[in-house]
Amino acid sequence: MMRLRLFTLGPLAVLAACGPAGRIPVVSAPTPPTRSEAGLDRVLGRDARALISLFGTPNQDVREDAARKLQYASGVCVLDAYLYPSAPGREPVVTHVDARLPTGEDIDRASCIAALSRRREAR
């Protein structure tokens, strides 16, 4: 029992000797790396005119109050771009993007954007 107590208290004694008496060093966790999907910047923050210029005429254009959803579909993927005004009276811009395979499974959004862009460029 005594060995167990010494074993658990030993590391604490070593740590206490590392810094000034009575102070506990503050260690902050490293900031997690930001993950950005290359290609999303081509869509996020853009208005409907920019999307139409990039992808062509949407397969669906759904409006509800000030919000708008433009959907682009191909044999590769389906992209839903959700546009909302950043302030009253402002032009709606893309704030969120969903992407899926034609069968419904999720797909990487940036890959879908790239595929739809290439489709437009091939025409």
N, C-alpha and C positions, 0 to 999 in steps of 0.2 A: 504494500500500500504506500509506504514511504517513497519507494522508487518511482511509482506512478506519479505521485505528487511532485517530486523533484523534476521528473521528465516534463510535466506540463508547465511547471513554473520556470524551468530553465530558460526557454526561449524568451519569456517575458522579461527576465532579468537582463538578458543580452540586449533586447530592444530598448530597455530603459536606460542602459548605459550609452546608447548611441546619440542621444540628444541632450540638450540642456535639461537640468533637473526640473521636473514639474511640467514640462512641455511635451505635448504629443505632436509629432510631425504631421502636417496635413498633406495628404497625397490625393491629388485629383485624378480621376480616370481620364485616360486619353480620349480626345474627341473622336467619335467614330468617323470613318471616311465617308464623304458624301458620295452617293451613287447617282450618277446622272446617266441617263440612257441617251447615247448619241443619236441624234435624229429627232428627238422629241422637241428640241428647240426650233425645229422647222415648223411646228404646229402650235405648241403652247404659246399663248399670248397673241396669236394671230387672229384677224377677223375673217369673216366669211369670204370676202373677196380674195384674200391671200390663199385660203384653202382651195377655192375654185381655180385660182391660177396654178396652184401646185398639183391638184388631183383632177381637175375638170368638174363637170356637173355632178353633184351628189346623187346617189341612188335614192336617198330620202332626205327631205328637208322638213323637219318637224318643229313647229313653233308653239310655245306655250307661255303666255304673258311675255315677259322680257327675255326669257330663255329660248335657246334654239339648239337643235341637234342636227348635225349633218352626218349622214352615213355614207360611206364609200365601201363598195364591195367588189371583189374580184374572185377569181378561182383560187387565189392564194389566201386571202383573209378578208375580214370585215372590220372596218374602223368606224367607231362612233366618236365624234368630236362634239363636246358640249360647250356651248358658248353662253356666257353671261356678261351683262354689262358690269364694268368695274366701278361705275358710279352712275347715279340717275342721269338719263339723257345721253350716256356714252354708248358708242358702238359696242355690241357684245363681242367678246374675244374668247378664245378657247381656254378653258380653265381645267378641263379634265378630258382624258382620252381613254377609251377602252378598245381592245383589239381581241379578235378571236378568229379561229379557223372557220371556214364555212360550215363545218360540222358542229361548231359550238364550243370546242375546247379553247382555252386561253392560249394566246400566242404573244410573244414579245412585241410590245407596242412599236418600238423603233424598227423592228424587222418589217412589220406590216406597213409602216410609213414608207420605208425604203421600197418595198415591193409595189405599193400604189404609185409612188413617184416614178419608178421605172416604167410602169404601165403607161403613165401619161406621156413620158418622154418618148416612148416607142411609137406613139401615134403620129 
